[in-house]
């Protein structure tokens, strides 16, 4: 039997409030409610299929990207992380990242993400200039971007990435 190779897991949540004009990623403007639980269960079923043919080893990292994963509530993110943990496990110091949009930030969600096991946030600031944010088609202001970083710190995140263009 071949030794299992270290794993880094990427999970894609493709929905956004609005698709930014510069974005080339597989993302779609949300046109209604998403059944978050059903989506997470489907992702985990897909992981089960993949793992049937791959050696298992604990995950070194998990990156939940998009789209705008911060549209999902803490319960759905916890179910996703717990499901991956049940199937693979995580190394003791695994980095678990979730992308967040400053325009969809709610303080309680950051607290819920932290409680779910997320230990790194990647906040899509892009710019701290309101005029540039308008050109980029972003849904947040510079003030909202600063507030998002502050809320993340208050929620217990000491590992933050701020995406800037």
N, C-alpha and C positions, 0 to 999 in steps of 0.2 A: 504494500500500500504506500502511496506517495504521501510525504509529509504535507500537512495543510499549510498553505501560504497565508501570510498575514492579510487581513481584509480591511479595506476602507469602503464604507457603504455610502452610496449617494441615493437619496430618495427625492423624487420630483413631485412637487405640488404645483400644477400648471396654471392656476387661476390668479388673476389680478383684478383690482378694481377697474383699472383701465390699462390697456397695453401701451407702453411708452413707444414713441415713434422710432427710437434708436435700437430697440430691443430685438435681437435676432434669436432669442431663446424660444423654446416651445412653451409659449404662454398664451393665455386667452382671457379676454375680458369676461368677468363673471356676469352671467345674465340671469341669475336666480340663485336659489340656495343649493349648496352641494351637500349631499348626505355624507358628512365627514366620516362617520363610523363605517359606512359601506366602502368608502374609498380606502380607508386604512385596512380593512379586512381584505380587500382586493390586492393591495400592495403586499400584504403578508402572505396571501395565497401564492402570489407570483414568486416571492422569496422562497417559499416551500418548494416550488417547482425547480427553481434554480439550485437549491441546496441538494436536491435529489441526485444531482450529477456532479457535485463539487465537494471536495473535502471541507469539513467545517473547522473553523478556527475562530477564536474570539476576535471581534472587530476592534481595530485600533482607533477608528474614528467613524463618525456618522455625520453626514452633511445633508441637511434638509433644505433643499433649494427650490427655486421656482422661476417664474411665478412669484407669488407672495405667500409663503407658508404661514406668515403671521395672521392670515385670514382664518386659519384653523384655531379652534379653542384649545385650551390646555388639556382637556380630557382626551381629545383626539391625538394630540402630540404624545401624551403619556401612553396611550394605547399603542401607538406606533413604536415608541422607544421600548416599551415593555415587551412587545411582540418580537422585536429584533433581539432583545436581550434573551428571551426565552429560547429562541432558535439558535443563536450564535454565542451569546455572552459578549461582554465587553472587557477589554483589558482594564486593569485597575485605574489607569490614568487616561482613559479614552476621552478624546475631544468630541463633544456632541454639539454641533452647530446648527442654528436655525436662522434663516434669512428673514429679516423684518423690514417692512416699509414704514418710514416715519409717518406717513399719512394714515396708517391703520393701527397705530399704537394705542393701546389701552394699558394702564399701569397694572391692572389685575392680571392681564394676560402674561406680562413679563414675569410676574410672581408665579403664575401657574406653570409657565415654561421651565422656570428654574426648579420648581418642585417636581416636575416631570423628569428631570435629569439633564436638561439642556444646560451646558456650562460655558457656551460661547454664543454670542449673538453677532450676526453680520448685518449691520443696518445700512440700507441702500440710500445713503445721504446724497450722493452724486455731486452736490455743490452746496455751498453756504451762501450763495448769491441768488436772491429771489428771481431776478431777471433770467439768469441762466436756467434755473429750475423750470421757469415757464417755457423757455425754448425747448428744453428736454421733454416737456410734457409731463412732468412729475406732478403728483397730487398733493405734495406737501410744501410747506414754506421752510425757509432757513430756520426760523424760530421753532417750528415743529421738529426739525431734525435735531437741533440742540436739546430740546425737551426730551426727545426719544432717548438720547444718550444718557441724560440725567436720570430718567425713569429706569433705564436698564441698570445703571449703577445702584440705584436705590433698591432694586429688586434682588440685588446680590450678584450681579454679573461683574466680575473683575477681568474678564477676557472679552473684549469688544473689538470688532472690526467695523470700521466706517468706510464703506465704498465711496470713493471720490473719483470723478472724471477729470 
